[in-house]
Amino acid sequence: MAICSAHTTTSLQSPCTTVSNTGFRQKQVIFFTSNRRSGRRHGGARTFQVSCSIQKPVVIGLAADSGCGKSTFMRRLTSVFGGAAEPPKGGNPDSNTLISDTTTVICLDDYHSLDRTGRKEKGVTALDPRANNFDLMYEQVKAIKEGQTIEKPIYNHVTGLLDPPEVIAPPKIFVIEGLHPMFDERVRDLLDFSIYLDISDEVKFAWKIQRDMAERGHSLESIQASIEARKPDFDAFIDPQKQYADAVIEVLPTQLIPDDNEGKVLRVKLIMKEGVKHFNPVYLFDEGSSISWVPCGRKLTCSYPGIKFAYGPDTYYGHEVSVVEMDGQFDRLDELIYVESHLSNLSTKFYGEVTQQMLKHADFPGSNNGTGLFQTIVGLKIRDLYEQIIAERAGAPAEAAKV
């Protein structure tokens, strides 16, 4: 969408062409900068030159290691905005891109500079910056943010090869997800909001065992070897990015079961940086206090080992943060409304919207614990952030016109 102002000057730097008052060739929102609509007549029609400033997409970054829930988070996020996210129609069937009515999600694996064979030959993993083209990533994210269409490469996860590029038009909300959205300072500075999914080593190992042994027939030894092979690069290049995130969802082993190593019951923290523009951290009961709350009882059904919430201020990589924590899992999602009623700053449109979103996606992984709850809450906060940014931008031309 373009935010436009009509002028009678003869020379304007503008992406828009001169248009006639008999009808516009494309949908545009026009703000006249004065009440005087003077113009030149051509063939009986009055014309105006229109100066357009392209409405910039809001850019969101999501960082996490492979297999840590990025896809589920994206499905929750796009659902908050409405419309299912689907691959580009008529394009490469192996495209990693997802497009909904308002949101385009791209996978940063598409900026691998080396294919699978090339990485093997050079002895580097996909986590290594040397296997990725950060210059192209920066140029294309910047172009999208400026309202330009790009031709983005495709990394084919099936073949391990780099496929021909696909055309990506600027959406309302542009999400870059993958291993390195906050690694390059230039790309990081383009983000309007950033999230890091931080899965502890213990939980990551438990998840990988459940998936790879049960679903793929891998041995315990091969799983351990795979994790250990990636760990040095993960620690060096991926994990440090969480210090830059505006919100971190940290997944840890439960403290409700002594010496638990199954990873089925989880303790999840939502770590929210203070002072982020357009973002007010969620709080439990009383903002700024330190709270411990066990809600199990008549209003919330809790089987063993129960549920425990906590909230309070903290510091994280030198930043002041607010932290909401949930340990345990829900038995009945419809009872989540009781918990929701005690949380504030949720950025919901109506009472019970968090519960509605959770029930809507009850089959998604993590819907019975803090991962699903906090992913849903962050999705609602991003919607609110988007609406604030758009309202602020829309107000800028009006204020300029008053000067």
N, C-alpha and C positions, 0 to 999 in steps of 0.2 A: 504494500500500500504506500502511496506517496502523500506526503503532507505538502500542499502547494500554496503559493501566494501569487496572485495575479498582479502584473506590473505593466506599465505602458512604456517602459524603457525599451530601446531597440536592441540592446546587446546584453544578454544575460548568460552567465555560465550555468547551464541547467541541463539535466538529462531529459527534460521534456521539450517537445516541439510546440510551435505556435498552434493554437487551436481556435476553432470558430465557436461563436456563441450559439450556433445552430445545433450543436451536439458534440459531446466528447467521444473520441475514438476508444478511450479506455476509462475504466472506473477510477475516479480520483476524488479526493476531498479537497475542495477549494476554499481557501480563506483569503478574501480580498483585503488588501492592506489599507484601502481607503474606500470611502463611499463613492468616489468619482470613478466611474467605469469607462474612461475615455479610451478610444482605440481607433485604429485605421479601418476603413471599409475596403473590402476587396470583393468585387462582384456582388455588392448589395449586402454582404454579411460583415458584421463588425468582428474584428479579431483582437485577441489579447495574447500577449506573451506571458507564459506561465512559468514561474520559477519553482522547481520541486526539490525538496530535500527528502531523500529516501528514508522511510522509517526503518531504522536498524533493528534487526532481530536481537532479542535478549539471548545471550550466550551462556550456557551452563556447562560446567565441566564435572565429570564423574570419573574418579580414579579408583582402581582396585586391581588386585591380582586376578589371574584367570580362575574361573570357578568360584567366585566369591559373591555372586548374586547381582551382578550388574544388569543382566537381562530382566530379572524379576523386578528390580527397582525401576527400570525404564517402562515396563508394562504398567506398574502402579502410577508412575508419573504421568504418562500419556492419558491414562484413564481419568485422572483428575481434571485434565483439560478437555476431555470428551473425545470420543472417536478412537477406534482401535488402531494401533500402529502396525503397518504392513509394509512389506518390501515394495520398492518402486514398481508400478505396473508396467509390463511390457519390457522390462529391463533384464539385466543379467540375473538369472535365477539364483546365483550364488552371491548376490550382493549382500553386504552386511548392513546396509542402510534400512532404517525403518521410518515411515512417513505416516503421520496422522493429520487430522484437520488443521491443527495448529503447530505441530511439532515435527521436526526432522532430527533423527538421531543417527549420527555416524560413528562407526567404530574406528578408532585410531590405528588399528592393525592395518588399515588401508594405506598408511604412510610408511609401511615397511619398505626400506630401500633394498633389502635383500630377500629373495624368495627362500623357501625352505632349504633348497640345495645350496644356495649361496651362503646361508648362515652356517650350514654344516661344514662347508669348505673352509670358511674363515674361523670356525670354532667359536662362534658367538651365539647367544640366545636372542630371542625376540625382545627380551627385556633390556638388552644392551643398547645404549643410544646409537652406537655405530651401525646398528641394523635398521635405523629409522631416519626418515628424511624430515627433520624438524624445520628446515627452511621452507619446504613446500607446505607443511602443516601450518606454519605461521601465516604464510602468504594467503592460503586459501581460507583459513578461519577469519583473517582480517578482511578479505574480500567479501565473504558472506556477511560479516557484521556491518559492512558498508553498503549492503544491499545489492551485491553483485552475484551473478550466477557463476558457478565454477564447474570445471571438469575434474572430478576427484578420482584418483586411482582406486582400484579394487584389489584387495588381497584375497585370493581364493583359498579358504580354509580347507576345501576338499582336496584340491590339487597341490596346494602349497606354492602356487605360481601367482604372479602379478598379472591380473586381467586388464583389458582395455578400460579406460575411465568411463564414469557415468556422470551425467549432468545433474547438478544439485542447485535448485533455486533457493533463494533466501526465504525461510519460513518466519513465522512469528517468534517461535522459540527454537533455537538451534542448540542441540546437545552433543557434545563430544565426549565419548566414553571410551575407556581403555586403560592402558598401562601408564600413559605419559601425559595426561592433559595438563598437569601442573609442573612438568619437568623443565620445560623451556620458559624462561622468564617472559619472553615476548608473547608467547601464547597465554601464559598465566595472566598477564595484564589485560588481555582481551575478555576475560571471563567476568560476567556480571555476578555469578555465584558459583561456588565450587563445593563438591562433596567428596569425601573419601570413605570407602567401605573398608574398615580395618578388621580383618578376621584373624584372630590369634592363631599361633602355630598349632596349638592343641586342637582347636576346633577345625581348622583347615585340614589337619591330618585326619581327624575323625570323619569329616565330610568326604574327603577323597577316598578313604577306605570304603565307606558306604557306597559311593558311586562306582568306583573302579573295580572293586572286588565283586560287588553284587550285580552290577549291570554290564561290566566289560570283561569280567573274568581275569583281571590282573592279580598277580600275587602280591602279598604284603611286602616282600623284598623289593619288587619292581616299583611299587608305590613309594616306598621310603627312598629309593635311589632317585626317583624323579623329583621328589620334593627337595632332596639335598642338592641335586644338580642345579636347581633354580635359585636356591636360597641366597648364595652370595650376590647374584645380580639383583634379586628382589630387595635385599637389605641395602644395596648400594644405590639403586636407581628408582625403585618404586616406593618403598616404605617412607623415605624422607619427604615425599610430597604431602603427607598428611599435615605437616606443620603449616602449610599454606591454605588448607581447606577452611571454608567458612563453617562447615558442619562435618562432623565425623560420626559415623555409626560404627561403634566398636563392639565386636562380638567375642565374648569370653566364656570360659567354662562356668557352669553354675557354682554358686557357693552354698546352695541349699542341700546338695548331696555330697557328703564327704568323699574325697578321692574319686570323683566321677571322671570317667575317661571315654564315655560313649558319645558325648557331644549332642545328645538328643534334647537335653534341657539346657537352656542358654541364659547367660546374663548379658544383657545388651545395654550399652550406654549411648545416649545421644548427646554429643559434645558440641555446644553451639558457641561460636566466637561472639564476644560482645563488641558493640560498636560498628557492626556491618550495616552499611546503608540499606534501607528498605527491609531490614530483617530484625525482628524482635524475638529473642529466644523464648521458647515455651517454658512455663514453670508449673510446679505442683503446689497447690494450696496458697503459699505466700511467697511472692517474688523476693529473691535474695536470701531467704532463710535456708537452713539445712534441715531437710525433712527425711524421715524414715517412716514408711507406711506399709502395713500388711493389711490389704483390703479383703482378704478371704473371710467369708462369713455368710450372713443371710443374703447379701446383695451380689455376691460374686462367688460362684462355685469354684472351688479349688481342690483338686485331688493332689495326692503326694507328688512333689514336695512342697506345693503351695506357690504363692506369688509374693514377691516383695518389691516395693518401689522405693526409690531414693531420689532426692533432688538437692542441689546446692551449688554454690559458687566454687570455682577451682581455677587453677592456672594450667595451661597446656602449651608447651613450647614457648613459654614467656608471654602468652596471651591470656587475658582474662576471659573465662568461659563460664557458661552455665551448663550443668550436667543433669539430665534426667536419666534414671536407670531403672530397668525392669529385669528381675530375675524370676524365672519360672515360666509357666505357660497357661493359657486360657483353656478352660474346658468348654465354655459356651461363648461364642463370639457375640451373641445378642446381648450378653450381660456386660460387654465392653463399655456400653453407654455409661455405666456407673463410674468407671475409671475416667472416661472422657469428661464427665461433668466436673471432675476435680482438677483437670488440666486447663491452663489459661494461655492466651496468646496462640491459639491453634490456627488462626486465620481461616476458620470455617465460614461457610455462607449461611449455615443454619445449624441448629442444635442437633447433634447426633450425626453430623456428616462423616466424622472419622469412622464411627461404627458402621455407617452405611457403606463406606468404601471398603472396609475390611470384610464385611459380609458379602459384598459384591464379588470379591476375589478370594473367597474362603479356600479355594483349591490351590492358591499360589503357595510356594514354599515360604515358610516363616509366618504364615497367617495366624498361628496360635501362640506366637511369642513376640518379643520386643523387636525382632528384625522387621516383621511386617508392620507393626504398629508405628515404629519410628520412620520407616520408609514412607508410609502413608502421610505422616505428619510433615515430613520434609517436602513431599510433593505438594501439599496444601500451602506450605510456606513459599515455595517457588511460584505457585500461581499468584499468591498475594504480591510477591516481589515483582513479578511480571506486570501486574496491573498497576502497581505504583510507578514503575518506570515508564510505562506507556502514558499514564496520566500526566506525569511530569514532563515528558517530551511534548505531549499535545498542548500543555499549557505554555511552553516556551515561545511558540510562534505568536500566540495571543498576547503575551506580555511584551514581545518585541514590537508588535503592531501598535501598542499604546504609546511607545516612546516617540 
